[in-house]
Amino acid sequence: MPARTVITFEEQNSITTLSDEFIVNPSREVSVVARLISGTPTTGARVQVTLDEVEKITAGTAIWVNSPLGNRIVSGAEKVFRPVTGIRLSVTDGTWGLQVRQG
């Protein structure tokens, strides 16, 4: 997947499988919004994070783990604890948007 570097805010819409990988600064506070755009999901989508180096994210070899909040079937926001280096959204059904903001 393509990688995007987040300066303060990045957004992707119309995600039906896997979002782009958003590279974030591990020393800054990060919040994400997974927004349901359409559909009536039964398993929905889940935020995934990585602690791997930026080089692994851009090479597609980073290890991603699911957010402790699990799958979403409705829109919702969450704060991501440091020192995360990357964020993405994995979608199993429905069409979703992902917003990533770092302060």
N, C-alpha and C positions, 0 to 999 in steps of 0.2 A: 504494500500500500504506500501511497505517497506520504511523505512526512512534511509537517508544517511547524514552523517555529512560532510559538506564541510570545508576543511582546507584551500586550495587555489583554487582548481579546481576539479570539478566532471562532468561527462558526462554520458548520457544514450541515447541509440539509439534504433530504431525500435519501437517507441511508437505509438500505434494505438488507445488507449483509454485514460489512465491516467498514467502519469509518476510516478516514485518513488517520495517521498517527500524529498526535500533537505533542511536540517537544516543549517541555516547560523547564523553568529554572528551579532546581531542587531546593534553593534557599528561600523561595517566595511562596506565599500562601496561594493555593489554587482552589477554585470552585468550578463545578461543572453542572450543566443542566442537560438532562436527556429529555427531549420534548417529543411526545407522540404527535406526528403530523396526520397520519391516517391509519385506518384499520382498527380491528378489535383484537389485539394480541392476547394469546393465551400464555405464551412464555416470554414474549417481549424482547427486551434488550438489557444489556448489562454493561456498566462502565468497567473498563479494565485499565490497570496501571502497570508500569514497569519501573524498576530501579536501575536498569542497565544503562550503560554509557550511550551517549548520542550516536556514536559510531555504529553500535549494534542496532539501534532503532532504524537508522537510515539504511543499514545493510539488510534489514528484515530478519535479523537473528535474535532480537530481544526476546526475553521471556516475559510474558504478560500474565497477570493474575487478576482474578475477578474482585471487584469491590466487595467489601463485607456486607453491603446493603443488598446484594444479590440481584436477581432479575426484576425488571420494572415492567409493569403492564400499563402504567399511566405515567404522565410527565412528572419529573421531580428533579430536585437539586441536591447536591451534596458537596461538602468540603473534603478535599483530598489532603491527607496528612503528608508532611515533608518526610523524607527527601525524594519524592517522586520525580522522575525525569521524563516520563511520557504517559499520555492518556489516549485512550481510544474507546469506541463504542462497538460492541458486538451485538448484532441484531439477529434474532431468530424468526420473528414475524412482525408485521406492521412496517410502517415507514416512519423513520425517526429523524430528528435533528439533534446535533450536539453543539453546545456552546461551552467554551473553555475560557475562563478569565483568571488572570493572576495579578496579584497586587504587589 
